[in-house]
Amino acid sequence: MTAALPLSHLLLALLVVAVWGINFVVIKTGLDHLPPLLFAALRFTFAFVPAVFFIPRPNVSWRNLIAYGLFIGVGQFGLLYIAINGHISPGLASLVAQTNAFFTIGLAMILSGERVRLVQVMALLLAVAGMAVIVAHTDGTTTLLGLSLVLLAAFSWAPRPSCWPNRCPHGNSSPQRLSCAASHSMCSGRM
C-alpha cells in the first residue's frame, strides 16, 4: 500500500519547482550586471562558503572531485552563463539545457552497455518533437553560438560517474539504472 504524500512534502516540491522555474530569469538579470564567468564563480562561492561548515567533503578522490567541479562549474554553468549573456533567451536555454538527459543516456549506453527500451525511445522522440516545436517558434534572437554553448553545457552535465556501473543503488543490471542516469540524479550522492 502506498502512503499519501504529506502536504509539507508537496509544498517543498512546489517550492523547488518555483525556484528552478525562475532560475534562468534570475541568471539573465544577474548577467545584466556581471560578466558571465564571474557571476558563475560567485554563485558557487556563495553556495560553498556556508556549506563547507556543515557538509563534509564527499568520500571521493581529489581527482574525481576536481573533475566534477570542472564539468559542473566550468562546463555546465560557465558555458550556460556565457550563452545566456546575449546569445540565447533564458527560456530557450532552460529547455535546451534539459538535453542533458539525452547525453546521459547516450553515455550510459556507450560506457556501460545499457540498452534503451522501446518506451524510452518513444519518450525521447516525443521530447525531441516538443523541443522542435518550441525552437521553431522562437523570436529569432537565438544564435547558433548560443545554442551550441547550451548544448555543450548540457553535455558537461551528463558525465555523472555515480550512475555508471556499480554505482547506482538500483543495481548494475536494473532497468532503473538508465532512468537514474537520465533523471540527472546523483544516485548514490557520490562520484
C-alpha positions in Angstrom: 0.0 0.0 0.0 1.3 3.4 -0.9 1.2 6.2 1.7 -0.2 9.6 0.7 2.3 12.3 0.1 2.4 14.6 3.1 1.3 18.2 2.4 4.7 19.5 3.7 6.5 17.4 1.1 4.2 18.5 -1.7 4.7 22.2 -0.7 8.5 21.6 -0.6 8.4 20.0 -4.1 6.4 23.0 -5.4 8.9 25.4 -3.9 11.8 23.6 -5.7 9.8 23.8 -9.0 9.2 27.5 -8.4 12.9 28.2 -7.7 14.0 26.2 -10.7 11.4 27.9 -12.8 12.7 31.4 -12.1 16.4 30.4 -12.0 17.1 31.2 -15.7 15.4 34.6 -15.5 17.5 35.4 -12.4 20.6 34.4 -14.3 19.7 36.7 -17.1 19.1 39.6 -14.7 22.5 39.0 -13.0 24.2 38.9 -16.3 23.0 42.5 -16.9 25.3 43.5 -14.1 28.2 41.0 -14.0 30.4 39.1 -16.6 29.2 35.5 -17.1 32.2 33.6 -15.6 32.5 36.0 -12.6 28.7 35.5 -11.9 29.0 31.7 -12.1 32.1 31.8 -9.8 30.2 34.0 -7.3 27.2 31.6 -7.4 29.4 28.7 -6.5 31.3 30.7 -3.9 28.2 31.9 -2.1 26.8 28.3 -2.1 30.2 26.8 -1.0 31.2 29.1 1.9 28.2 28.3 4.2 28.1 24.7 3.1 31.7 24.0 3.9 30.9 24.4 7.6 28.0 21.9 7.6 28.6 19.3 4.9 31.6 17.0 5.0 33.7 16.6 1.8 32.5 13.7 -0.2 34.4 10.5 0.3 35.9 10.5 -3.2 39.4 11.1 -4.6 40.5 14.7 -5.2 40.8 13.8 -8.9 37.1 12.9 -9.1 36.1 15.9 -7.0 38.1 18.3 -9.3 36.7 16.6 -12.4 33.2 17.0 -11.1 33.8 20.7 -10.3 35.2 21.3 -13.8 32.3 19.6 -15.5 29.6 21.3 -13.5 31.2 24.6 -12.6 33.1 25.5 -15.8 31.3 23.2 -18.3 27.7 23.3 -17.3 27.4 26.7 -15.6 30.2 28.6 -17.2 29.1 27.8 -20.8 25.4 28.3 -19.9 26.1 31.8 -18.4 28.2 32.8 -21.5 25.3 31.6 -23.8 22.6 33.4 -21.8 24.7 36.6 -22.0 23.3 37.7 -25.3 23.3 34.5 -27.4 20.1 32.7 -26.4 17.0 33.6 -24.4 16.8 32.3 -20.8 13.6 30.4 -21.6 15.1 28.6 -24.6 18.3 28.0 -22.7 16.3 26.3 -19.9 14.7 24.0 -22.4 17.9 23.2 -24.3 19.8 22.5 -21.1 17.4 19.6 -20.5 19.0 17.8 -23.4 21.5 16.6 -20.8 19.1 13.6 -20.4 19.9 12.6 -24.0 23.6 12.9 -23.4 23.4 11.0 -20.2 21.5 8.1 -21.8 24.0 8.1 -24.7 26.9 7.9 -22.3 25.2 5.2 -20.3 24.8 3.2 -23.5 28.4 3.7 -24.6 30.2 3.3 -21.3 28.1 0.6 -19.6 26.3 -1.2 -22.3 22.9 0.0 -21.2 20.0 -0.8 -23.6 17.2 1.7 -24.2 13.7 0.1 -24.2 11.1 1.0 -26.8 9.0 3.0 -24.4 12.1 5.1 -23.5 12.9 5.7 -27.2 9.3 6.8 -27.7 9.6 9.2 -24.8 12.8 10.6 -26.2 11.3 11.1 -29.6 8.3 12.9 -28.0 10.7 15.1 -26.1 12.6 16.0 -29.3 9.4 16.7 -31.1 8.3 19.0 -28.3 11.6 20.8 -28.3 11.5 21.2 -32.1 8.1 22.9 -31.9 9.3 25.3 -29.3 12.5 26.1 -31.1 10.6 26.6 -34.4 8.6 29.4 -32.7 11.3 31.4 -31.1 11.7 35.1 -31.7 14.9 34.8 -33.7 17.2 36.2 -31.1 18.9 32.9 -30.6 22.3 32.5 -32.3 24.0 29.3 -33.4 26.8 30.1 -30.9 24.2 30.3 -28.0 22.6 27.1 -29.0 25.9 25.3 -29.3 27.1 26.7 -25.9 24.0 25.4 -24.2 24.3 22.0 -25.8 27.9 21.8 -24.6 26.8 22.9 -21.2 24.2 20.1 -21.2 26.8 17.6 -22.3 29.0 18.7 -19.4 26.2 17.9 -17.1 25.9 14.3 -18.4 29.1 12.5 -17.2 28.0 11.7 -13.7 30.1 8.7 -12.8 27.8 7.8 -9.9 25.3 6.5 -12.4 27.7 4.2 -14.2 28.3 0.6 -13.4 28.4 -0.5 -9.7 27.5 3.0 -8.5 23.7 3.1 -8.7 21.7 1.8 -5.7 19.2 0.1 -8.0 21.9 -2.4 -9.0 24.1 -3.0 -12.0 21.5 -4.7 -14.2 18.3 -3.0 -13.0 16.2 -1.2 -15.6 16.1 1.8 -13.2 19.8 2.4 -13.8 19.1 4.2 -17.1 16.2 6.1 -15.5 18.5 7.0 -12.6 21.1 8.4 -15.0 18.6 10.2 -17.2 16.9 11.9 -14.3 20.3 13.6 -13.6 20.2 12.5 -10.0 23.5 11.7 -8.3 22.1 8.2 -7.5 24.4 7.5 -4.5 25.2 11.1 -3.9 28.9 10.4 -4.6 31.1 10.3 -7.6 
